[in-house]
Amino acid sequence: MLELQLLRRDPDFVKKKLAVKNFQPLSLVDEVLSVDERRRKMQGEMDEVLNKSNIISKEIGGLYRNGQRDEAERKKSEASALSDQAHEMKKELQKVEKELFDLMVHLPNLPHDCVPPGKDEHDNEVVKEVGELPELNGEYVKPHWELAEMFNIISWELGVKITGAGFPVYIGKGARMQRAMIQYFLDEAVKAGYMEYQVPHLINEDSGFGTGSLPDKEGQMYHCRDDNFYLIPTAEVPLTNLYRGDMLKEDELPIKLVGYTPCFRREAGSYGKEVRGLNRVHQFDKVEIVQFTTPELSYKTLDAMVAHVEGLLKNLGLPYRILRLCGGDATFASALTYDFETYSAAQKLWLEVSSVSNFETFQTNRMKLRYKAKEDGKKHLVHTLNGSALALPRILATIIENYQTPEGIVVPEVLRPYTGFDIIN
């Protein structure tokens, strides 16, 4: 959530930044400030009434001691009336505070200065492209969904039978490949200093709100209505909420967390050739890295997290590119996001496999997560960052397609100690 002080200090700056994200209506900023002004006026009036009541209450004891009982009773009645008035004013103030809160939660995070303007993914900026695009022999070029069925490593039909479309079943060496990638990604994160956590796959509303998933993405999340829990869209949500409401010491930062979870997304309205097979599924596995740091270090931290993901893709031998997301494609909560895409040789498509984002104080303002500075003891909001390191489905899809040979699907060398085999045939 944006900090209210920023809106008060420079509303025109906020509107200018929100326009980069194509946010509408910008008049919401003025509406927020109008309600905030009304709230502050009501708070001041209530404080005056309470202060007057307190002054009178202090006088009553002295009047009784001086034998001025009638005056004391009159003052007591006056103080009681003021207390009742303050009580009613507090109820009205709480309504206005809720009105203000309900407006504030609909304002997205402001984009970083380097975020390019743009409407959608077509306006994203390619900042780096690495590796030659594979050229496969036409006789053997098959998309991953055909190869998966040919070698009996993934079944979409069984997933439909058990649940529905978008829930693939991994079989034999396909299941081993999943387990191998999870273990490899976790091991690399632990080597890089991340503490591994195993977290719940269901979250409450407070957790969803803390990271910005609610109320922004409730239509894309699976909801367990009886318990009012949500299936997690990513491990980012439970990992980041581990510190919700805490007061940290500056010496404790940075905090680096990693976790593997399945992820659940409804992906409503996703159709077409670009969502076939593993390109778009409703349940998938992902290893997520999360960091908590100071404002001064957050963008150096972002660069380090981007480098970590890049190292994984290099080790897998996959061609990739890094995109800086434009304002129109950036998420509700992020200030700056870099997407990683790998090239699918058979489909001739770039497939997103990771997003690495800096949220600055947007999440921690919602979660009330602060740290106490070492020098002056002042309290500041922590900066949060996260990244996919990595999401498995499209990584597996590009491995299956890019490593296909007449003999079978070759396993990337770094995964062989985890799979126990060199080829799928």
C-alpha positions as CSV (number, residue, x, y, z in Angstrom):
1,M,0.0,0.0,0.0
2,L,1.3,3.5,-0.8
3,E,2.3,5.7,2.1
4,L,-0.3,8.3,2.8
5,Q,2.4,10.9,3.5
6,L,3.7,10.6,-0.1
7,L,0.2,11.4,-1.4
8,R,-0.1,14.4,0.8
9,R,3.3,15.7,0.0
10,D,3.2,15.4,-3.8
11,P,-0.1,14.2,-5.3
12,D,1.0,15.4,-8.8
13,F,4.1,13.2,-8.7
14,V,1.9,10.2,-7.6
15,K,-0.5,10.8,-10.5
16,K,2.4,11.0,-13.0
17,K,3.8,7.7,-11.8
18,L,0.4,6.0,-11.7
19,A,-0.1,7.1,-15.3
20,V,3.0,5.1,-16.3
21,K,1.1,2.0,-15.1
22,N,-1.9,3.2,-17.1
23,F,-3.9,3.4,-13.8
24,Q,-7.4,4.8,-13.9
25,P,-9.0,6.8,-12.5
26,L,-6.2,9.2,-11.4
27,S,-9.0,11.1,-9.6
28,L,-8.8,8.4,-6.9
29,V,-5.7,10.2,-5.6
30,D,-7.8,13.4,-5.1
31,E,-10.6,11.3,-3.5
32,V,-8.2,9.8,-1.1
33,L,-6.8,13.2,-0.1
34,S,-10.3,14.6,0.4
35,V,-11.3,11.7,2.7
36,D,-8.0,12.0,4.5
37,E,-8.6,15.7,5.1
38,R,-12.1,15.0,6.4
39,R,-10.6,12.3,8.7
40,R,-8.0,14.6,10.1
41,K,-10.5,17.3,10.8
42,M,-12.8,14.8,12.6
43,Q,-9.8,13.5,14.5
44,G,-8.9,17.1,15.6
45,E,-12.5,17.8,16.7
46,M,-12.7,14.6,18.7
47,D,-9.3,15.3,20.3
48,E,-10.6,18.7,21.4
49,V,-13.7,17.2,23.0
50,L,-11.6,14.5,24.8
51,N,-9.1,17.1,26.0
52,K,-12.0,19.3,27.4
53,S,-13.5,16.2,29.0
54,N,-10.1,15.4,30.6
55,I,-9.7,18.9,32.0
56,I,-13.1,19.0,33.5
57,S,-12.6,15.5,35.0
58,K,-9.4,16.7,36.7
59,E,-11.4,19.7,38.2
60,I,-14.1,17.5,39.8
61,G,-11.9,16.0,42.5
62,G,-10.8,19.5,43.7
63,L,-14.4,20.7,43.8
64,Y,-15.4,17.8,46.0
65,R,-12.5,18.4,48.3
66,N,-13.4,22.1,48.6
67,G,-17.0,21.2,49.4
68,Q,-18.4,22.5,46.1
69,R,-20.5,19.4,45.6
70,D,-23.2,21.0,43.4
71,E,-20.6,22.5,41.1
72,A,-18.8,19.1,41.1
73,E,-22.0,17.3,40.1
74,R,-22.6,19.8,37.3
75,K,-19.0,19.3,36.0
76,K,-19.4,15.6,36.3
77,S,-22.6,15.7,34.2
78,E,-20.8,18.0,31.6
79,A,-17.8,15.6,31.5
80,S,-20.2,12.6,30.9
81,A,-21.9,14.4,28.1
82,L,-18.6,15.2,26.5
83,S,-17.5,11.6,26.9
84,D,-20.7,10.4,25.2
85,Q,-20.1,12.9,22.4
86,A,-16.5,11.7,21.9
87,H,-17.8,8.1,21.8
88,E,-20.2,9.0,18.9
89,M,-17.5,11.0,17.2
90,K,-15.1,8.0,17.4
91,K,-17.7,5.7,15.7
92,E,-18.1,8.2,12.9
93,L,-14.3,8.6,12.6
94,Q,-13.9,4.8,12.3
95,K,-16.3,4.8,9.4
96,V,-14.3,7.5,7.6
97,E,-11.0,5.6,8.4
98,K,-12.5,2.5,6.8
99,E,-13.6,4.6,3.8
100,L,-10.0,5.9,3.5
101,F,-8.5,2.4,3.8
102,D,-10.9,1.0,1.2
103,L,-9.8,3.7,-1.3
104,M,-6.1,3.3,-0.5
105,V,-6.0,-0.4,-1.2
106,H,-7.0,0.2,-4.8
107,L,-3.9,2.3,-5.6
108,P,-1.1,0.2,-7.1
109,N,2.6,0.6,-6.3
110,L,4.5,3.4,-8.1
111,P,6.9,2.3,-10.8
112,H,10.6,2.9,-10.5
113,D,12.0,5.7,-12.7
114,C,13.5,3.2,-15.2
115,V,10.2,1.4,-15.9
116,P,9.3,2.2,-19.5
117,P,5.8,3.4,-20.4
118,G,3.7,1.0,-22.3
119,K,0.3,-0.8,-22.5
120,D,1.1,-4.5,-22.4
121,E,3.8,-7.2,-22.9
122,H,4.5,-6.0,-26.4
123,D,6.0,-2.8,-24.9
124,N,8.4,-4.6,-22.6
125,E,12.1,-3.7,-23.0
126,V,14.6,-6.5,-23.8
127,V,17.7,-5.7,-21.7
128,K,19.7,-8.8,-22.5
129,E,19.6,-11.9,-24.7
130,V,22.0,-14.8,-24.2
131,G,22.6,-18.0,-26.2
132,E,22.0,-19.0,-29.7
133,L,18.5,-20.1,-30.6
134,P,18.6,-23.8,-31.3
135,E,18.0,-25.1,-34.8
136,L,16.5,-28.6,-34.7
137,N,16.3,-31.1,-37.6
138,G,12.8,-30.7,-39.0
139,E,12.2,-34.5,-39.0
140,Y,12.6,-34.6,-35.2
141,V,11.1,-31.3,-34.1
142,K,8.1,-32.0,-32.0
143,P,6.4,-29.8,-29.3
144,H,6.8,-30.9,-25.7
145,W,3.2,-32.2,-25.4
146,E,3.8,-34.7,-28.2
147,L,7.2,-35.7,-26.9
148,A,5.9,-36.1,-23.3
149,E,3.2,-38.6,-24.5
150,M,5.7,-40.4,-26.8
151,F,8.0,-41.1,-23.9
152,N,5.2,-41.5,-21.4
153,I,6.5,-38.8,-19.0
154,I,3.5,-36.5,-18.7
155,S,-0.3,-37.3,-19.1
156,W,-2.8,-34.6,-19.6
157,E,-5.6,-37.1,-20.0
158,L,-5.0,-38.5,-16.5
159,G,-5.1,-35.0,-15.1
160,V,-8.4,-34.3,-16.7
161,K,-9.7,-37.6,-15.3
162,I,-8.6,-36.8,-11.8
163,T,-9.3,-33.0,-11.7
164,G,-9.7,-31.2,-15.0
165,A,-7.8,-29.4,-17.8
166,G,-4.5,-27.8,-16.7
167,F,-3.5,-30.4,-14.1
168,P,-0.9,-32.6,-15.7
169,V,0.3,-35.9,-14.2
170,Y,4.0,-36.5,-14.3
171,I,5.1,-40.1,-14.8
172,G,8.3,-42.0,-14.3
173,K,11.2,-40.0,-15.6
174,G,9.0,-37.0,-15.9
175,A,8.3,-37.1,-12.2
176,R,12.0,-37.7,-11.6
177,M,12.8,-34.6,-13.7
178,Q,10.4,-32.5,-11.6
179,R,12.0,-33.7,-8.3
180,A,15.5,-33.2,-9.8
181,M,14.8,-29.6,-10.7
182,I,13.2,-28.8,-7.4
183,Q,16.2,-30.2,-5.5
184,Y,18.7,-28.5,-7.8
185,F,17.1,-25.0,-7.5
186,L,16.8,-25.4,-3.7
187,D,20.5,-26.4,-3.4
188,E,21.6,-23.5,-5.5
189,A,19.6,-21.1,-3.4
190,V,20.9,-22.5,-0.1
191,K,24.5,-22.1,-1.5
192,A,23.7,-18.5,-2.2
193,G,22.8,-17.9,1.5
194,Y,19.0,-18.4,1.5
195,M,17.4,-20.1,4.4
196,E,15.0,-22.9,3.3
197,Y,11.5,-22.9,4.6
198,Q,8.6,-25.3,4.1
199,V,5.4,-23.3,4.3
200,P,1.6,-23.9,4.3
201,H,-0.1,-24.1,0.9
202,L,-3.2,-22.3,2.2
203,I,-3.3,-18.7,3.4
204,N,-5.7,-16.5,5.2
205,E,-7.0,-13.1,4.0
206,D,-4.4,-11.1,6.0
207,S,-1.6,-13.0,4.3
208,G,-3.1,-12.4,0.9
209,F,-3.6,-8.7,1.6
210,G,-0.1,-8.3,3.0
211,T,1.6,-9.2,-0.4
212,G,-1.0,-7.5,-2.6
213,S,-2.7,-10.6,-3.8
214,L,-5.9,-9.4,-2.2
215,P,-8.0,-7.6,-3.2
216,D,-6.2,-7.4,-6.5
217,K,-6.2,-11.1,-7.6
218,E,-9.0,-12.8,-5.8
219,G,-10.5,-13.9,-9.1
220,Q,-7.4,-15.8,-10.0
221,M,-7.0,-17.6,-6.7
222,Y,-8.8,-20.8,-5.6
223,H,-10.9,-20.0,-2.5
224,C,-11.9,-22.4,0.2
225,R,-15.1,-20.6,1.3
226,D,-16.0,-22.6,4.4
227,D,-12.7,-21.7,6.0
228,N,-12.0,-18.5,4.1
229,F,-8.6,-19.8,3.1
230,Y,-6.9,-19.3,-0.3
231,L,-4.6,-21.7,-2.1
232,I,-1.3,-20.0,-2.7
233,P,-0.5,-18.5,-6.1
234,T,3.2,-18.6,-5.2
235,A,5.4,-19.3,-2.2
236,E,6.1,-15.6,-2.1
237,V,2.9,-15.0,-0.1
238,P,3.5,-17.3,2.9
239,L,7.3,-16.6,2.9
240,T,6.9,-12.9,3.0
241,N,4.2,-13.1,5.6
242,L,6.5,-14.9,8.0
243,Y,7.6,-11.5,9.2
244,R,4.2,-9.7,9.1
245,G,3.8,-7.2,11.9
246,D,7.4,-7.6,13.2
247,M,9.9,-5.0,14.3
248,L,13.3,-6.0,13.0
249,K,16.7,-4.7,13.9
250,E,18.9,-3.3,11.1
251,D,21.6,-5.8,12.0
252,E,19.1,-8.6,11.1
253,L,18.9,-7.5,7.5
254,P,19.1,-8.7,4.8
255,I,17.0,-11.7,5.4
256,K,17.0,-14.3,2.6
257,L,14.4,-17.0,2.4
258,V,13.7,-19.8,-0.1
259,G,10.9,-22.3,-0.4
260,Y,9.5,-24.9,-2.7
261,T,5.7,-25.1,-3.1
262,P,3.1,-26.1,-5.6
263,C,1.3,-23.0,-6.9
264,F,-2.4,-22.8,-7.8
265,R,-3.8,-20.3,-10.3
266,R,-7.2,-20.3,-12.0
267,E,-5.8,-18.6,-15.1
268,A,-9.4,-17.7,-16.2
269,G,-9.8,-16.7,-19.8
270,S,-6.5,-18.3,-21.0
271,Y,-6.9,-19.9,-24.4
272,G,-5.0,-20.4,-27.7
273,K,-1.8,-22.1,-28.9
274,E,0.4,-20.3,-26.4
275,V,-1.3,-22.0,-23.5
276,R,-1.0,-25.6,-24.7
277,G,0.7,-28.4,-22.7
278,L,2.9,-27.0,-20.0
279,N,2.7,-23.4,-21.3
280,R,-0.2,-22.6,-19.0
281,V,-1.4,-24.9,-16.1
282,H,-3.5,-24.4,-13.0
283,Q,-1.1,-26.2,-10.6
284,F,2.6,-26.1,-11.0
285,D,5.8,-26.4,-8.9
286,K,8.1,-23.5,-8.2
287,V,11.1,-22.6,-6.1
288,E,10.8,-19.0,-4.8
289,I,13.4,-16.7,-3.3
290,V,12.5,-13.8,-1.1
291,Q,14.6,-11.0,0.5
292,F,14.0,-8.4,3.1
293,T,16.4,-5.5,3.1
294,T,17.0,-1.8,3.7
295,P,15.9,0.9,1.2
296,E,19.6,1.7,0.5
297,L,20.4,-1.8,-0.6
298,S,17.2,-3.0,-2.3
299,Y,18.2,-2.3,-5.9
300,K,21.6,-3.9,-5.4
301,T,19.7,-6.8,-4.0
302,L,17.4,-6.9,-7.0
303,D,20.5,-7.1,-9.3
304,A,21.9,-9.9,-7.2
305,M,18.6,-11.9,-7.5
306,V,18.5,-11.3,-11.2
307,A,22.0,-12.7,-11.5
308,H,21.1,-15.7,-9.4
309,V,18.2,-16.6,-11.8
310,E,20.4,-16.0,-14.8
311,G,23.0,-18.4,-13.4
312,L,20.4,-21.2,-13.2
313,L,19.4,-20.7,-16.8
314,K,23.1,-20.6,-17.9
315,N,23.7,-23.9,-16.0
316,L,20.7,-25.5,-17.7
317,G,22.1,-24.5,-21.1
318,L,18.9,-22.8,-22.2
319,P,18.9,-19.6,-24.4
320,Y,17.2,-16.9,-22.5
321,R,16.4,-13.2,-22.5
322,I,15.7,-10.7,-19.7
323,L,12.9,-8.1,-20.1
324,R,12.2,-5.0,-18.1
325,L,8.4,-4.9,-17.8
326,C,6.7,-1.7,-19.0
327,G,4.2,0.1,-16.8
328,G,1.2,-1.5,-18.4
329,D,2.5,-5.1,-17.8
330,A,3.9,-4.6,-14.3
331,T,2.1,-6.1,-11.5
332,F,-0.1,-4.2,-9.0
333,A,2.4,-4.5,-6.2
334,S,5.8,-4.2,-7.9
335,A,8.0,-1.1,-8.4
336,L,10.3,-2.8,-10.9
337,T,10.1,-6.3,-12.4
338,Y,12.4,-8.2,-14.7
339,D,11.0,-11.2,-16.5
340,F,13.1,-14.1,-17.8
341,E,12.0,-16.0,-20.9
342,T,13.5,-19.1,-22.4
343,Y,13.2,-20.0,-26.1
344,S,11.0,-23.0,-27.1
345,A,12.6,-24.4,-30.2
346,A,9.7,-26.5,-31.4
347,Q,7.0,-23.9,-30.8
348,K,9.3,-21.0,-31.8
349,L,8.1,-19.0,-28.8
350,W,9.6,-17.2,-25.9
351,L,8.2,-18.5,-22.7
352,E,8.3,-16.7,-19.3
353,V,9.9,-18.8,-16.6
354,S,10.7,-16.2,-13.9
355,S,9.8,-12.8,-12.6
356,V,12.1,-11.0,-10.2
357,S,10.6,-7.9,-8.5
358,N,11.3,-5.2,-6.1
359,F,8.2,-4.1,-4.1
360,E,10.0,-1.4,-2.1
361,T,7.7,-0.6,0.9
362,F,4.4,-1.5,-0.8
363,Q,4.1,-4.9,0.9
364,T,5.6,-3.9,4.2
365,N,3.3,-0.9,4.6
366,R,0.4,-3.4,4.3
367,M,2.1,-5.9,6.7
368,K,3.3,-3.3,9.2
369,L,6.9,-4.7,8.9
370,R,9.5,-2.2,10.1
371,Y,13.1,-2.2,11.2
372,K,14.9,0.0,13.7
373,A,17.9,1.9,12.3
374,K,21.1,1.3,14.1
375,E,22.4,4.9,14.0
376,D,19.4,6.9,15.2
377,G,16.9,4.3,16.4
378,K,14.2,5.5,14.0
379,K,11.7,3.1,12.6
380,H,11.5,2.5,8.8
381,L,9.6,0.3,6.5
382,V,11.6,-2.7,5.2
383,H,11.9,-3.3,1.4
384,T,10.8,-6.7,0.0
385,L,11.9,-8.5,-3.1
386,N,11.1,-11.9,-4.6
387,G,11.8,-14.0,-7.7
388,S,11.0,-17.3,-9.3
389,A,14.1,-19.5,-9.1
390,L,12.6,-21.2,-11.0
391,A,9.0,-22.1,-12.1
392,L,9.2,-25.7,-13.4
393,P,6.6,-26.2,-16.2
394,R,8.0,-24.0,-18.9
395,I,11.6,-24.9,-17.9
396,L,10.7,-28.6,-18.4
397,A,8.9,-27.7,-21.7
398,T,12.0,-26.0,-23.1
399,I,14.3,-28.7,-21.9
400,I,12.1,-31.4,-23.6
401,E,12.0,-29.4,-26.8
402,N,15.5,-28.0,-27.0
403,Y,17.2,-31.2,-25.9
404,Q,15.3,-33.5,-28.2
405,T,17.4,-35.8,-30.4
406,P,16.7,-38.9,-32.6
407,E,17.7,-41.0,-29.6
408,G,15.6,-39.2,-27.0
409,I,15.6,-36.2,-24.7
410,V,19.0,-35.4,-23.3
411,V,19.1,-34.4,-19.7
412,P,21.0,-31.1,-18.9
413,E,24.3,-32.1,-17.3
414,V,23.7,-30.2,-14.0
415,L,20.5,-32.2,-13.4
416,R,22.0,-35.7,-14.0
417,P,23.3,-36.1,-10.4
418,Y,19.7,-35.6,-9.3
419,T,17.9,-37.6,-12.0
420,G,20.2,-40.6,-12.1
421,F,19.9,-40.8,-15.9
422,D,21.3,-39.0,-18.9
423,I,18.5,-39.4,-21.4
424,I,14.8,-39.9,-21.6
425,N,14.0,-42.5,-24.2
